Amino acid sequence: MTLKGGLGPALLPENFINVSTKFITNSILQGRPGTAMPPWNSFLSTSDAQWLANQLKHGVHDGK
């Protein structure tokens, strides 16, 4: 997973500087109408979505 975009913008920390963690969490859970982002609330808990939002805000590290 490169997080460099495809159907949507790149999921890199610099693209989330001015976006709140709450907004990202809600976007994950509810999706983004009119975009390719579906809602994930049937598959993820709020705490799962919050964890993902924090990872997006601070960068995902591959452990290398």
Phi and psi in degrees as a GROMACS rama.xvg file:
@    title "Ramachandran Plot"
@    xaxis  label "Phi"
@    yaxis  label "Psi"
@TYPE xy
-95.48  -20.9674  THR-2
62.1898  18.6238  LEU-3
-93.5091  11.6601  LYS-4
93.6503  172.156  GLY-5
-178.129  -83.4141  GLY-6
-85.1899  -18.3643  LEU-7
-134.999  -172.389  GLY-8
-69.9483  160.313  PRO-9
-62.21  138.651  ALA-10
-93.6758  58.994  LEU-11
-105.881  148.401  LEU-12
-53.4395  -37.3679  PRO-13
-64.0247  -20.2553  GLU-14
-84.1498  -4.99992  ASN-15
-116.218  10.9632  PHE-16
-56.2547  -46.0336  ILE-17
-99.4689  19.2936  ASN-18
-115.82  130.476  VAL-19
-73.5497  152.273  SER-20
-60.4294  -36.4058  THR-21
-62.2642  -42.6251  LYS-22
-62.8376  -43.7778  PHE-23
-63.2394  -45.0754  ILE-24
-58.0178  -47.6916  THR-25
-63.587  -37.2219  ASN-26
-64.0599  -39.615  SER-27
-64.495  -47.7262  ILE-28
-72.991  -40.5276  LEU-29
-100.181  -11.0702  GLN-30
77.4099  -179.665  GLY-31
-125.669  103.323  ARG-32
-54.1498  139.552  PRO-33
80.7195  6.58704  GLY-34
-128.226  179.951  THR-35
-82.0341  -0.167149  ALA-36
-83.3222  108.872  MET-37
-83.32  163.097  PRO-38
-73.9663  141.334  PRO-39
-112.727  9.90818  TRP-40
-65.8141  -15.2586  ASN-41
-80.3851  -14.8457  SER-42
-116.692  -23.7096  PHE-43
-122.391  143.779  LEU-44
-80.4189  168.332  SER-45
-60.5844  -41.1263  THR-46
-66.5219  -34.9978  SER-47
-62.5745  -45.4571  ASP-48
-65.4099  -37.3344  ALA-49
-64.2497  -41.1523  GLN-50
-61.2566  -46.4525  TRP-51
-60.7667  -43.1708  LEU-52
-59.8409  -42.8871  ALA-53
-64.2497  -39.4957  ASN-54
-62.6383  -41.948  GLN-55
-65.8129  -39.6082  LEU-56
-66.6717  -34.1149  LYS-57
-110.364  -2.6344  HIS-58
98.1052  141.584  GLY-59
-100.625  124.928  VAL-60
-105.376  138.913  HIS-61
-89.3067  2.80581  ASP-62
81.1198  9.35625  GLY-63
